[in-house]
Amino acid sequence: MYWTDDGQILSVSTKTGRMYNFLTKMPMVHDVNGPNVAFLSSLREISVLNALDLQRNVRAKPLQIPVEIEPAFVALGVDHVAVGMNNRAWFYRFQGNENPKRSDVLINEQEYLASV
């Protein structure tokens, strides 16, 4: 068992020779637009949920959008989610402001001249 110097990854090996790495701290990447909240739910997945559902005690499953990279930022629009890092951004479409529905289509990948 070994911790990285910054304490973010725990590595464990088993007697059978398997190696497991556990991420103990994820970056806080999120955005809000109206009632919807987008957040990093795993290293390469953004979840979008309607915060009003939580207030109404509705157990709606968040929309999960697999993304191309481990994003440094996320931006949420009415029907789109953008993720990116450095000078690149990926734009995904989803449907529904009141209750997000699965339609996680990559609609654009953009490279910029400077950092976004």
Backbone as a chain_set.jsonl record, in Angstrom:
{"seq": "MYWTDDGQILSVSTKTGRMYNFLTKMPMVHDVNGPNVAFLSSLREISVLNALDLQRNVRAKPLQIPVEIEPAFVALGVDHVAVGMNNRAWFYRFQGNENPKRSDVLINEQEYLASV", "coords": {"N": [[0.854, -1.165, 0.0], [0.566, 2.205, -0.86], [0.739, 5.706, -0.614], [0.475, 8.604, -2.674], [2.67, 11.47, -2.773], [1.168, 13.829, -2.548], [-1.135, 12.874, -1.431], [-3.401, 12.178, -2.897], [-3.784, 9.845, -4.355], [-4.169, 6.439, -3.702], [-2.386, 3.516, -3.803], [-2.63, 0.032, -4.136], [-1.447, -3.249, -3.874], [-2.173, -6.687, -4.551], [-1.95, -10.069, -3.248], [-2.135, -11.73, -5.398], [-0.966, -10.371, -7.419], [-2.288, -8.258, -8.584], [-2.877, -4.78, -9.213], [-4.229, -1.951, -7.739], [-5.474, 1.319, -8.009], [-6.623, 4.057, -6.257], [-8.456, 6.963, -6.459], [-8.515, 9.569, -4.275], [-9.274, 12.154, -4.029], [-11.148, 14.397, -5.862], [-11.132, 16.968, -8.362], [-12.9, 20.068, -7.847], [-15.185, 20.742, -9.99], [-17.658, 22.466, -11.547], [-20.868, 23.887, -12.568], [-23.694, 26.134, -12.828], [-26.941, 26.631, -14.159], [-29.871, 28.206, -14.238], [-32.279, 26.007, -12.929], [-30.661, 23.817, -13.184], [-27.76, 21.862, -12.443], [-24.419, 21.208, -13.131], [-21.839, 18.881, -12.699], [-18.633, 17.394, -11.989], [-18.678, 14.042, -11.993], [-17.205, 11.757, -12.2], [-13.833, 11.1, -13.256], [-13.974, 11.382, -16.03], [-16.6, 12.119, -16.633], [-19.542, 14.027, -16.693], [-22.224, 15.054, -14.688], [-25.587, 16.076, -14.88], [-28.145, 17.624, -13.171], [-31.441, 18.474, -11.994], [-31.874, 20.843, -9.641], [-34.205, 21.549, -8.355], [-35.632, 19.211, -8.175], [-34.45, 17.921, -6.016], [-35.256, 19.587, -3.967], [-37.983, 19.122, -4.018], [-38.073, 16.564, -3.167], [-37.91, 14.587, -5.132], [-36.736, 11.722, -6.659], [-34.939, 11.87, -9.03], [-32.868, 10.562, -11.535], [-29.617, 11.708, -12.252], [-28.551, 13.138, -15.378], [-26.027, 11.604, -17.115], [-23.068, 12.38, -18.671], [-20.653, 11.168, -20.681], [-17.361, 12.303, -21.197], [-14.651, 13.503, -23.305], [-12.204, 14.045, -22.084], [-10.383, 14.609, -18.972], [-11.792, 17.161, -17.491], [-10.806, 20.599, -16.94], [-12.465, 22.675, -16.58], [-16.007, 23.363, -16.543], [-18.912, 24.387, -18.282], [-22.264, 25.335, -18.194], [-25.119, 25.495, -20.157], [-28.459, 26.25, -21.346], [-29.249, 24.083, -22.982], [-26.855, 22.847, -23.427], [-23.608, 21.552, -22.582], [-20.354, 22.482, -21.842], [-17.029, 21.41, -21.778], [-13.58, 21.57, -20.875], [-10.015, 22.041, -21.262], [-6.886, 23.667, -20.933], [-6.297, 24.93, -24.07], [-8.508, 23.941, -25.39], [-11.907, 22.991, -26.064], [-14.888, 21.096, -25.562], [-18.139, 20.54, -26.72], [-21.324, 19.556, -25.71], [-24.636, 18.364, -26.311], [-27.721, 18.36, -24.58], [-31.12, 17.523, -23.719], [-33.813, 19.426, -22.533], [-34.688, 21.626, -20.014], [-36.166, 21.626, -17.701], [-36.197, 18.965, -16.842], [-33.497, 17.238, -17.329], [-32.747, 15.246, -20.157], [-31.396, 12.255, -21.587], [-29.199, 12.864, -24.094], [-26.616, 12.983, -24.997], [-24.802, 14.226, -27.029], [-21.867, 14.813, -28.746], [-21.229, 17.828, -30.1], [-19.432, 19.694, -30.994], [-15.953, 20.282, -31.213], [-13.485, 22.381, -30.192], [-10.544, 24.198, -30.846], [-8.55, 26.679, -29.438], [-6.522, 29.687, -29.749], [-5.346, 30.585, -27.441], [-5.287, 29.925, -23.866], [-8.345, 28.775, -22.475]], "CA": [[0.0, 0.0, 0.0], [1.384, 3.399, -0.988], [0.076, 6.979, -0.887], [1.298, 9.579, -3.38], [3.133, 12.547, -1.89], [0.102, 14.805, -2.303], [-2.238, 12.207, -0.748], [-4.591, 12.075, -3.735], [-3.929, 8.505, -4.925], [-3.755, 5.311, -2.883], [-2.099, 2.339, -4.628], [-2.639, -1.199, -3.351], [-1.207, -4.468, -4.65], [-2.702, -7.876, -3.886], [-1.071, -11.241, -3.268], [-2.209, -12.344, -6.727], [-0.246, -9.527, -8.364], [-3.106, -7.169, -9.128], [-2.576, -3.446, -8.702], [-5.398, -1.078, -7.727], [-5.213, 2.713, -7.675], [-7.855, 4.716, -5.844], [-8.399, 8.413, -6.403], [-9.158, 9.951, -3.018], [-9.728, 13.536, -4.089], [-11.44, 14.847, -7.22], [-11.229, 18.424, -8.456], [-14.24, 20.655, -7.772], [-15.512, 21.319, -11.288], [-19.119, 22.522, -11.598], [-21.5, 25.116, -13.038], [-25.139, 26.188, -12.597], [-27.731, 27.443, -15.075], [-31.269, 28.037, -13.84], [-32.417, 24.96, -11.917], [-29.753, 22.707, -13.47], [-26.402, 21.875, -11.906], [-23.506, 20.262, -13.784], [-20.668, 18.655, -11.852], [-17.766, 16.279, -12.343], [-19.083, 12.896, -11.18], [-16.021, 10.902, -12.236], [-12.79, 11.852, -13.952], [-14.357, 11.652, -17.416], [-18.059, 12.117, -16.727], [-20.261, 15.162, -16.122], [-23.625, 14.779, -14.367], [-26.467, 17.248, -14.871], [-29.401, 17.343, -12.476], [-32.312, 19.59, -11.686], [-31.819, 21.048, -8.193], [-35.567, 21.628, -7.821], [-36.048, 17.848, -7.834], [-33.983, 17.654, -4.653], [-36.107, 20.367, -3.069], [-39.305, 18.484, -4.021], [-37.855, 15.166, -2.77], [-38.065, 13.712, -6.297], [-35.491, 10.981, -6.864], [-34.626, 11.799, -10.454], [-31.486, 10.178, -11.8], [-28.948, 12.742, -13.041], [-28.085, 12.828, -16.72], [-24.581, 11.389, -17.08], [-22.488, 12.632, -19.987], [-19.236, 10.819, -20.779], [-16.621, 13.337, -21.921], [-13.419, 13.046, -23.946], [-11.012, 14.334, -21.279], [-10.609, 15.007, -17.582], [-11.876, 18.605, -17.713], [-10.367, 21.59, -15.962], [-13.621, 23.541, -16.349], [-17.288, 22.988, -17.149], [-19.86, 25.489, -18.42], [-23.597, 24.782, -18.429], [-26.112, 26.345, -20.792], [-29.819, 25.73, -21.281], [-29.282, 22.766, -23.627], [-25.497, 22.431, -23.763], [-22.553, 21.515, -21.573], [-19.019, 22.599, -22.419], [-15.924, 21.042, -20.901], [-12.33, 21.864, -21.556], [-8.759, 22.234, -20.554], [-5.891, 24.407, -21.716], [-6.86, 25.736, -25.156], [-9.504, 23.147, -26.108], [-13.227, 22.851, -25.441], [-15.813, 20.141, -26.174], [-19.51, 20.972, -26.48], [-22.284, 18.453, -25.752], [-26.034, 18.776, -26.265], [-28.7, 17.536, -23.868], [-32.461, 18.064, -23.937], [-34.704, 19.669, -21.405], [-34.242, 22.469, -18.918], [-36.908, 21.264, -16.495], [-35.752, 17.64, -16.422], [-32.553, 16.872, -18.382], [-32.894, 13.919, -20.751], [-30.172, 11.767, -22.215], [-28.947, 13.181, -25.49], [-25.249, 13.46, -24.806], [-24.178, 14.227, -28.34], [-20.759, 15.748, -28.947], [-21.595, 18.605, -31.283], [-18.306, 20.489, -31.483], [-14.673, 20.294, -30.502], [-12.88, 23.628, -30.647], [-9.206, 24.521, -30.348], [-8.356, 28.12, -29.434], [-5.123, 30.097, -29.806], [-4.864, 30.8, -26.074], [-6.023, 29.152, -22.862], [-9.749, 29.15, -22.29]], "C": [[0.902, 1.23, 0.0], [0.5, 4.6, -1.309], [1.012, 7.844, -1.718], [1.656, 10.7, -2.416], [2.041, 13.569, -1.583], [-1.14, 14.187, -1.659], [-3.487, 12.014, -1.577], [-4.818, 10.683, -4.308], [-3.373, 7.471, -3.956], [-3.574, 4.115, -3.809], [-1.971, 1.125, -3.729], [-2.347, -2.36, -4.293], [-1.71, -5.659, -3.84], [-1.691, -9.013, -3.973], [-1.07, -11.923, -4.631], [-1.544, -11.492, -7.806], [-1.066, -8.417, -9.002], [-2.749, -5.856, -8.45], [-3.833, -2.596, -8.829], [-4.953, 0.315, -7.306], [-6.546, 3.388, -7.386], [-7.617, 6.215, -5.763], [-9.173, 8.863, -5.171], [-9.67, 11.385, -3.021], [-9.94, 13.92, -5.549], [-11.502, 16.363, -7.238], [-12.685, 18.888, -8.397], [-14.508, 21.396, -9.079], [-17.028, 21.283, -11.418], [-19.589, 23.84, -12.2], [-23.009, 24.995, -12.828], [-25.773, 27.053, -13.674], [-29.192, 27.187, -14.749], [-31.365, 26.965, -12.77], [-31.416, 23.814, -12.084], [-28.353, 22.941, -12.917], [-25.6, 20.828, -12.665], [-22.278, 20.116, -12.899], [-19.894, 17.441, -12.346], [-18.099, 15.114, -11.428], [-18.061, 11.766, -11.219], [-15.009, 11.635, -13.104], [-13.153, 12.198, -15.389], [-15.864, 11.565, -17.612], [-18.626, 13.346, -16.015], [-21.694, 14.716, -15.851], [-24.385, 16.094, -14.324], [-27.746, 16.837, -14.162], [-30.152, 18.629, -12.205], [-32.37, 19.729, -10.168], [-33.212, 21.154, -7.574], [-36.104, 20.25, -7.469], [-35.63, 17.489, -6.415], [-34.861, 18.36, -3.635], [-37.494, 19.731, -2.934], [-39.25, 17.024, -3.583], [-38.166, 14.179, -3.897], [-36.72, 13.041, -6.541], [-35.222, 10.791, -8.353], [-33.147, 11.467, -10.623], [-30.822, 11.273, -12.631], [-28.58, 12.23, -14.435], [-26.568, 12.705, -16.657], [-24.032, 11.497, -18.493], [-21.018, 12.23, -19.972], [-18.523, 11.858, -21.643], [-15.265, 12.8, -22.369], [-12.19, 13.129, -23.039], [-11.389, 14.474, -19.809], [-10.617, 16.533, -17.58], [-11.323, 19.44, -16.563], [-11.497, 22.568, -15.657], [-14.849, 22.94, -17.022], [-18.158, 24.239, -17.2], [-21.2, 24.89, -18.829], [-24.499, 25.835, -19.039], [-27.481, 25.708, -20.659], [-29.885, 24.316, -21.845], [-27.899, 22.215, -23.941], [-24.603, 22.419, -22.528], [-21.234, 21.626, -22.324], [-18.012, 22.179, -21.36], [-14.639, 21.365, -21.635], [-11.151, 21.902, -20.63], [-7.786, 22.899, -21.513], [-6.578, 25.229, -22.8], [-7.918, 24.986, -25.967], [-10.807, 23.058, -25.316], [-14.065, 21.877, -26.261], [-17.216, 20.549, -25.76], [-20.462, 19.797, -26.697], [-23.692, 19.013, -25.649], [-26.82, 17.811, -25.383], [-30.049, 18.21, -24.028], [-33.173, 18.293, -22.619], [-34.089, 20.494, -20.301], [-34.913, 22.048, -17.621], [-36.474, 19.91, -15.957], [-34.813, 17.101, -17.503], [-32.734, 15.428, -18.844], [-31.614, 13.544, -21.481], [-30.161, 12.095, -23.706], [-27.534, 13.726, -25.561], [-24.442, 13.37, -26.106], [-23.052, 15.253, -28.362], [-21.058, 16.521, -30.221], [-20.443, 19.437, -31.816], [-17.095, 20.283, -30.589], [-13.904, 21.474, -31.065], [-11.505, 23.807, -30.023], [-9.001, 26.022, -30.504], [-6.865, 28.444, -29.437], [-4.513, 30.277, -28.423], [-5.688, 29.948, -25.12], [-7.431, 29.688, -22.693], [-9.979, 29.384, -20.817]], "O": [[1.873, 1.3, 0.753], [-0.379, 4.522, -2.167], [2.223, 7.825, -1.496], [1.024, 10.86, -1.372], [1.993, 14.114, -0.48], [-2.101, 14.901, -1.371], [-4.544, 11.713, -1.024], [-5.937, 10.364, -4.71], [-2.257, 7.604, -3.456], [-4.503, 3.739, -4.524], [-1.299, 1.165, -2.699], [-2.923, -2.449, -5.377], [-1.68, -5.647, -2.609], [-0.696, -8.918, -4.691], [-0.113, -12.615, -4.981], [-1.559, -11.859, -8.982], [-0.569, -7.71, -9.878], [-2.371, -5.821, -7.279], [-4.434, -2.527, -9.901], [-4.163, 0.476, -6.376], [-7.482, 3.297, -8.179], [-6.698, 6.677, -5.087], [-10.361, 8.567, -5.042], [-10.412, 11.786, -2.125], [-9.035, 13.788, -6.372], [-11.883, 16.982, -6.244], [-13.588, 18.182, -8.845], [-14.099, 22.546, -9.244], [-17.628, 20.208, -11.402], [-18.816, 24.789, -12.328], [-23.536, 23.894, -12.67], [-25.219, 28.082, -14.061], [-29.697, 26.084, -14.957], [-30.612, 27.001, -11.797], [-31.329, 22.937, -11.224], [-27.837, 24.059, -12.923], [-26.047, 19.692, -12.826], [-21.739, 21.107, -12.406], [-20.436, 16.577, -13.034], [-17.841, 15.174, -10.226], [-18.065, 10.904, -10.34], [-15.318, 12.701, -13.636], [-12.687, 13.209, -15.914], [-16.349, 11.021, -18.604], [-18.242, 13.663, -14.889], [-22.31, 14.067, -16.696], [-23.895, 17.095, -13.801], [-28.359, 15.827, -14.507], [-29.58, 19.719, -12.188], [-32.859, 18.832, -9.481], [-33.379, 20.875, -6.387], [-36.935, 20.119, -6.571], [-36.375, 16.827, -5.693], [-35.173, 17.812, -2.578], [-38.107, 19.792, -1.868], [-40.262, 16.324, -3.621], [-38.63, 13.067, -3.643], [-35.69, 13.71, -6.62], [-35.277, 9.673, -8.864], [-32.289, 12.024, -9.938], [-31.401, 11.726, -13.618], [-28.333, 11.04, -14.631], [-25.896, 13.623, -16.187], [-24.476, 10.792, -19.399], [-20.212, 12.887, -19.313], [-19.025, 12.245, -22.699], [-14.794, 11.775, -21.875], [-11.24, 12.366, -23.212], [-12.567, 14.458, -19.452], [-9.553, 17.147, -17.659], [-11.365, 19.049, -15.396], [-11.498, 23.215, -14.609], [-14.746, 22.125, -17.94], [-18.144, 25.052, -16.276], [-21.258, 24.033, -19.712], [-24.63, 26.937, -18.506], [-27.642, 24.727, -19.933], [-30.512, 23.442, -21.247], [-27.782, 21.216, -24.65], [-24.813, 23.166, -21.572], [-21.024, 20.942, -23.326], [-18.13, 22.547, -20.191], [-14.61, 21.427, -22.864], [-11.266, 21.811, -19.408], [-7.854, 22.72, -22.729], [-7.358, 26.13, -22.491], [-8.197, 25.354, -27.109], [-10.814, 23.051, -24.085], [-13.97, 21.834, -27.487], [-17.461, 20.865, -24.596], [-20.417, 19.129, -27.731], [-23.917, 20.021, -24.979], [-26.612, 16.599, -25.433], [-30.109, 19.37, -24.437], [-33.136, 17.458, -21.715], [-33.078, 20.104, -19.716], [-34.297, 22.106, -16.556], [-36.39, 19.725, -14.743], [-35.285, 16.558, -18.501], [-32.857, 14.511, -18.032], [-30.855, 14.404, -21.93], [-31.02, 11.646, -24.464], [-27.292, 14.797, -26.116], [-23.534, 12.55, -26.247], [-23.26, 16.422, -28.035], [-21.132, 15.936, -31.301], [-20.469, 19.849, -32.976], [-17.211, 20.131, -29.373], [-13.694, 21.564, -32.275], [-11.322, 23.594, -28.824], [-9.249, 26.577, -31.575], [-6.038, 27.575, -29.16], [-3.302, 30.138, -28.251], [-6.67, 29.325, -25.522], [-7.671, 30.893, -22.76], [-11.093, 29.713, -20.411]]}, "num_chains": 1, "name": "protein.A"}
